[in-house]
Amino acid sequence: MIGEIRYGVTFGKCDSSDWIDWEIDLTDEEVAAFKKAAMMGEDLDSVPELQDALQRAYKEIEEAEISMGIDNGDEYVLECQGEIEMDPDELNDLVHDRDPHALEFFGLTEASGEELEEWDANDLDELPKICDFVEDFEPESPYDAGWTLNVEFVEPTEEEIIEYWLEYLSEDEKYNGKIFYIPGAYFTIANSSLWEISSDVCCTPKGGFPDIFSGPTAEESACLKQMMEELDFEEDFFAEMIDDCGDFYDEDAEEYFEETDEDALKIYRKIKKKVESGKTPFASMDDFVFALTRIDLEPDCLYYEWEGEFFDLHDNICETGEERGSYENLSDDEWIKIFKNIDEHIVKG
């Protein structure tokens, strides 16, 4: 990943450059730290794992700016780098004072006193540069000698931060296959993308959402299967009553079976006795009947009921869902807040 950097130069109290864009290659560890900090709204320039990247960018920019300053003939840069000519008067003083380095540099070690007195740097075809003449010359950065180089990360856009969140949530097994809820919509996340529930399911804010179910728990399923085998009844035992009455009503069940099926009445009474004994996972007959109607559903999946059938909500969203913003118009900032608190939006059956 390429990290976007910007930099500016302060030349004095009231003189500074505009911000200039720069790019720096980030390591995998730095990319992870960058995205995490951006997702959580942290100051990128203060993240410990990103300090090396900032330092690398600083050095690259410093070298590029110095090189450009030399090419452009910037006097201060040239002076710091020793790229300006020596002062001829200073050279004359050194030669006249018999400075060993000056005499050797100009080939005057064998010159007579008279020749040295007559020697004049102004007669040279070209004055030497400071960096060439001064022994063990160490060039100085203008940014260590008066100027200030300010380097910082460019803050990612909200759209980019959302992309980071979708990538992160897609890769976290904790959210694999999960469905999330926001007022007015369900959504799921996979492959760094988000799909909102389609209106094909008639789940509109005006019409209201259907109830969301999951299959019975492992304990409930085991109890149901044991009772079905022991008392010899099928999963559709209450189906006819529900069709005739519109729902299961415990207070009317005994009368219903008395009028329709005496054998079913005996089974119903045995079921009710077991449920009321408190030795099953069902608190009431309503809970028992509801679990029985869902016995074929997976406990870890979510379903909605439509015209008597159960549909896998996650599959439905993936197959018919629409891209983010098509169904519920939230701002990027609102989505980021949702992602930060994503656990609060997990749908449970």
C-alpha positions as CSV (number, residue, x, y, z in Angstrom):
1,M,0.0,0.0,0.0
2,I,1.2,3.5,-0.8
3,G,0.9,6.0,2.1
4,E,-0.2,9.5,1.2
5,I,2.1,12.1,2.8
6,R,2.1,15.9,2.6
7,Y,4.8,18.3,3.6
8,G,5.5,21.9,3.9
9,V,8.6,24.1,4.6
10,T,8.7,26.9,7.1
11,F,11.4,29.4,6.1
12,G,10.8,31.9,8.9
13,K,8.2,33.2,11.2
14,C,5.9,34.5,8.4
15,D,7.2,32.7,5.4
16,S,6.2,29.1,4.5
17,S,5.4,27.0,1.5
18,D,2.1,25.4,0.5
19,W,1.5,21.8,1.3
20,I,3.0,19.4,-1.2
21,D,1.9,15.8,-1.8
22,W,4.3,12.9,-1.4
23,E,4.0,9.1,-1.4
24,I,5.7,6.5,0.7
25,D,5.7,2.7,0.5
26,L,4.3,1.2,3.7
27,T,5.1,-2.3,5.1
28,D,2.3,-4.7,5.9
29,E,2.6,-3.9,9.6
30,E,2.4,-0.2,8.9
31,V,-0.6,-0.7,6.6
32,A,-2.5,-2.5,9.4
33,A,-1.6,0.2,11.9
34,F,-2.6,3.0,9.5
35,K,-6.0,1.4,8.7
36,K,-6.7,0.6,12.4
37,A,-5.9,4.2,13.5
38,A,-7.9,5.7,10.6
39,M,-10.9,3.5,11.5
40,M,-10.8,4.5,15.1
41,G,-10.3,8.2,14.3
42,E,-6.8,8.4,15.9
43,D,-4.1,10.9,15.0
44,L,-2.1,9.1,12.4
45,D,1.1,11.1,13.1
46,S,1.1,9.9,16.7
47,V,0.8,6.2,16.0
48,P,4.0,4.5,17.2
49,E,4.0,1.9,14.4
50,L,4.0,4.7,11.8
51,Q,6.9,6.7,13.1
52,D,9.4,4.8,10.9
53,A,7.3,5.6,7.8
54,L,7.2,9.2,8.7
55,Q,11.0,9.3,9.2
56,R,11.6,7.5,5.9
57,A,9.4,10.1,4.2
58,Y,11.2,12.9,5.9
59,K,14.6,11.7,4.6
60,E,13.3,11.2,1.1
61,I,11.7,14.6,1.0
62,E,14.7,16.3,2.6
63,E,17.1,14.8,0.0
64,A,14.7,15.6,-2.9
65,E,14.3,19.2,-1.7
66,I,18.0,19.8,-1.2
67,S,18.7,18.4,-4.7
68,M,16.0,20.6,-6.2
69,G,17.4,23.6,-4.2
70,I,20.9,23.0,-5.6
71,D,19.5,22.7,-9.2
72,N,17.5,25.9,-8.8
73,G,20.5,27.8,-7.3
74,D,18.9,28.5,-4.0
75,E,21.6,30.5,-2.1
76,Y,20.8,29.2,1.4
77,V,20.7,25.5,0.2
78,L,24.0,26.0,-1.7
79,E,25.6,27.6,1.3
80,C,24.5,24.7,3.6
81,Q,25.8,22.1,1.2
82,G,29.1,24.0,0.5
83,E,28.2,24.4,-3.1
84,I,29.2,28.1,-3.2
85,E,32.7,29.5,-4.0
86,M,35.2,30.3,-1.3
87,D,35.8,34.0,-0.5
88,P,38.9,35.1,-2.4
89,D,40.0,37.4,0.4
90,E,39.9,34.4,2.8
91,L,41.9,32.3,0.4
92,N,44.5,35.1,0.1
93,D,44.8,35.3,3.9
94,L,45.3,31.6,4.2
95,V,48.1,31.5,1.5
96,H,49.8,34.6,2.8
97,D,49.8,33.0,6.3
98,R,51.4,29.9,4.9
99,D,48.4,27.6,5.7
100,P,49.6,24.1,4.9
101,H,46.3,22.9,3.5
102,A,45.9,26.0,1.3
103,L,49.5,25.8,0.0
104,E,49.0,22.1,-0.9
105,F,45.6,22.7,-2.4
106,F,46.9,25.3,-4.8
107,G,50.2,23.6,-5.4
108,L,52.3,26.3,-3.7
109,T,54.3,24.2,-1.2
110,E,57.5,24.9,-3.2
111,A,56.7,28.6,-3.9
112,S,59.0,31.3,-2.6
113,G,58.0,33.9,-0.1
114,E,57.9,36.5,-2.8
115,E,55.6,34.3,-5.0
116,L,53.3,33.7,-2.1
117,E,53.0,37.4,-1.4
118,E,52.2,38.1,-5.0
119,W,49.6,35.2,-5.2
120,D,46.0,36.4,-5.5
121,A,42.9,34.2,-5.6
122,N,41.2,36.7,-7.8
123,D,43.6,35.7,-10.6
124,L,42.2,32.1,-10.5
125,D,40.1,31.0,-13.5
126,E,37.6,29.5,-11.1
127,L,37.3,29.8,-7.3
128,P,37.0,26.4,-5.5
129,K,33.7,25.5,-3.9
130,I,33.6,25.3,-0.1
131,C,32.8,21.6,-0.2
132,D,35.9,21.0,-2.3
133,F,38.3,23.2,-0.4
134,V,37.4,22.7,3.3
135,E,39.0,19.6,4.7
136,D,36.5,16.9,5.9
137,F,33.6,19.2,4.9
138,E,30.3,18.0,6.3
139,P,27.3,19.4,4.4
140,E,24.5,20.7,6.6
141,S,20.8,20.3,5.9
142,P,19.0,23.6,5.6
143,Y,16.3,21.9,7.8
144,D,18.8,21.6,10.6
145,A,20.0,25.2,10.3
146,G,17.0,27.4,10.2
147,W,14.3,26.0,8.0
148,T,11.7,23.5,9.3
149,L,10.4,20.6,7.2
150,N,6.9,19.5,8.4
151,V,5.8,16.0,7.3
152,E,2.5,14.4,8.1
153,F,0.0,11.8,6.8
154,V,-2.9,12.8,4.7
155,E,-6.1,11.9,6.5
156,P,-8.1,9.3,4.5
157,T,-11.5,10.3,3.3
158,E,-14.6,8.9,5.1
159,E,-15.2,6.8,2.0
160,E,-11.8,5.2,2.3
161,I,-12.3,4.7,6.1
162,I,-15.5,2.8,5.3
163,E,-13.6,0.6,2.8
164,Y,-11.1,-0.2,5.6
165,W,-14.0,-1.1,7.9
166,L,-15.7,-3.4,5.4
167,E,-12.4,-5.1,4.7
168,Y,-11.7,-5.6,8.4
169,L,-15.3,-6.9,9.2
170,S,-15.1,-9.2,6.2
171,E,-11.9,-10.9,7.4
172,D,-13.1,-11.3,11.0
173,E,-14.6,-14.7,11.5
174,K,-16.7,-13.3,14.3
175,Y,-18.9,-11.6,11.8
176,N,-18.9,-14.3,9.1
177,G,-22.6,-14.9,8.1
178,K,-23.9,-12.3,10.6
179,I,-26.8,-10.0,9.9
180,F,-26.9,-6.5,11.2
181,Y,-29.8,-4.1,11.8
182,I,-30.1,-0.4,11.5
183,P,-33.5,1.5,11.7
184,G,-35.1,0.7,8.4
185,A,-32.8,-1.9,7.1
186,Y,-30.9,-5.2,7.6
187,F,-27.5,-5.6,6.1
188,T,-24.7,-8.1,5.8
189,I,-20.9,-7.8,5.0
190,A,-18.7,-10.1,3.0
191,N,-15.8,-9.8,0.5
192,S,-15.3,-6.2,1.6
193,S,-18.8,-5.2,0.5
194,L,-22.0,-4.4,2.2
195,W,-25.5,-5.4,1.0
196,E,-28.8,-4.0,2.4
197,I,-32.0,-6.0,2.4
198,S,-34.0,-5.7,-0.8
199,S,-37.5,-4.4,-0.8
200,D,-38.4,-7.6,-2.7
201,V,-39.0,-9.1,0.8
202,C,-41.5,-6.3,1.5
203,C,-39.4,-5.3,4.5
204,T,-40.1,-1.6,4.1
205,P,-40.0,0.9,6.9
206,K,-43.6,1.7,6.3
207,G,-44.7,-1.9,6.2
208,G,-42.6,-3.0,9.1
209,F,-40.1,-5.8,9.3
210,P,-41.1,-9.4,9.7
211,D,-40.0,-11.2,12.9
212,I,-36.6,-12.8,12.7
213,F,-36.2,-16.4,13.9
214,S,-33.4,-18.9,14.4
215,G,-33.8,-22.7,14.8
216,P,-34.3,-24.3,18.2
217,T,-31.2,-24.6,20.4
218,A,-29.4,-28.0,20.6
219,E,-31.1,-28.7,23.9
220,E,-34.5,-27.8,22.6
221,S,-34.1,-29.9,19.4
222,A,-33.0,-32.9,21.5
223,C,-36.0,-32.6,23.8
224,L,-38.4,-32.2,20.8
225,K,-37.0,-35.3,19.1
226,Q,-37.2,-37.3,22.2
227,M,-40.8,-36.3,22.9
228,M,-41.8,-36.9,19.2
229,E,-40.4,-40.4,19.4
230,E,-41.8,-41.2,22.8
231,L,-45.3,-39.8,22.2
232,D,-45.4,-40.7,18.5
233,F,-46.3,-37.3,16.9
234,E,-44.8,-35.4,13.9
235,E,-43.5,-31.9,13.6
236,D,-46.8,-30.8,11.9
237,F,-48.8,-31.9,14.9
238,F,-50.2,-28.4,15.5
239,A,-50.3,-27.3,11.9
240,E,-54.0,-28.0,11.2
241,M,-55.0,-26.2,14.4
242,I,-52.8,-23.2,13.4
243,D,-54.3,-23.1,9.9
244,D,-57.9,-23.3,11.3
245,C,-57.5,-20.9,14.1
246,G,-54.8,-18.6,12.7
247,D,-52.4,-19.4,15.5
248,F,-51.8,-21.7,18.4
249,Y,-53.9,-20.7,21.4
250,D,-53.2,-22.9,24.5
251,E,-56.5,-22.0,26.2
252,D,-58.4,-23.3,23.2
253,A,-56.2,-26.3,22.3
254,E,-58.0,-28.9,24.4
255,E,-61.4,-28.0,23.1
256,Y,-60.1,-28.0,19.6
257,F,-58.7,-31.5,19.8
258,E,-61.8,-32.8,21.6
259,E,-63.8,-31.7,18.6
260,T,-61.4,-32.9,15.9
261,D,-59.2,-35.8,17.0
262,E,-59.4,-37.8,20.3
263,D,-56.1,-39.5,19.8
264,A,-54.5,-36.1,19.2
265,L,-56.1,-34.9,22.4
266,K,-54.4,-37.6,24.4
267,I,-51.0,-36.7,22.9
268,Y,-51.6,-33.0,23.5
269,R,-52.4,-33.6,27.2
270,K,-49.1,-35.7,27.6
271,I,-47.1,-33.0,25.9
272,K,-48.6,-30.3,28.1
273,K,-48.0,-32.4,31.2
274,K,-44.3,-32.7,30.3
275,V,-43.9,-29.0,29.5
276,E,-45.7,-27.9,32.8
277,S,-43.5,-30.3,34.8
278,G,-40.6,-27.9,34.3
279,K,-38.3,-30.7,33.1
280,T,-38.1,-29.4,29.5
281,P,-36.4,-26.3,28.1
282,F,-39.8,-24.8,27.3
283,A,-41.4,-22.3,29.7
284,S,-44.8,-22.7,28.2
285,M,-46.8,-24.5,25.5
286,D,-46.5,-21.5,23.3
287,D,-42.7,-21.9,23.5
288,F,-43.0,-25.6,22.7
289,V,-45.2,-25.1,19.7
290,F,-43.0,-22.3,18.3
291,A,-39.9,-24.5,18.7
292,L,-41.7,-27.4,17.0
293,T,-42.6,-25.3,14.0
294,R,-38.9,-24.4,13.6
295,I,-37.3,-27.8,14.2
296,D,-35.9,-28.0,10.7
297,L,-34.1,-24.6,11.0
298,E,-30.5,-24.2,12.0
299,P,-29.9,-22.7,15.4
300,D,-27.1,-20.5,14.2
301,C,-29.0,-19.1,11.2
302,L,-31.6,-16.3,11.0
303,Y,-34.9,-16.7,9.1
304,Y,-38.0,-14.7,8.5
305,E,-41.4,-16.2,7.8
306,W,-43.3,-15.3,4.7
307,E,-46.7,-16.8,3.8
308,G,-46.1,-19.9,6.0
309,E,-42.5,-20.5,4.8
310,F,-39.2,-19.8,6.5
311,F,-36.5,-18.1,4.4
312,D,-32.8,-17.7,5.2
313,L,-32.4,-14.0,5.8
314,H,-28.6,-14.0,5.1
315,D,-29.0,-15.8,1.8
316,N,-31.8,-13.5,0.8
317,I,-29.8,-10.4,1.5
318,C,-26.8,-11.8,-0.5
319,E,-29.0,-12.8,-3.4
320,T,-31.3,-9.8,-3.6
321,G,-29.7,-7.1,-1.5
322,E,-28.6,-3.7,-2.8
323,E,-25.4,-1.8,-2.3
324,R,-24.8,0.5,0.6
325,G,-27.0,3.6,0.5
326,S,-29.5,2.1,-1.9
327,Y,-32.1,1.3,0.8
328,E,-31.3,3.4,3.8
329,N,-29.7,6.8,3.1
330,L,-27.1,7.3,5.9
331,S,-24.1,9.6,5.7
332,D,-20.6,8.2,5.6
333,D,-20.0,9.5,9.1
334,E,-23.1,7.7,10.4
335,W,-21.9,4.4,8.8
336,I,-18.5,4.8,10.5
337,K,-20.2,5.2,13.9
338,I,-22.2,2.0,13.2
339,F,-19.1,0.1,12.3
340,K,-17.3,1.2,15.5
341,N,-20.2,-0.2,17.5
342,I,-21.0,-3.1,15.1
343,D,-21.6,-5.6,18.0
344,E,-24.6,-3.6,19.0
345,H,-26.2,-4.1,15.6
346,I,-26.0,-7.9,15.4
347,V,-29.4,-9.4,14.8
348,K,-30.4,-12.3,17.1
349,G,-33.3,-14.6,16.5
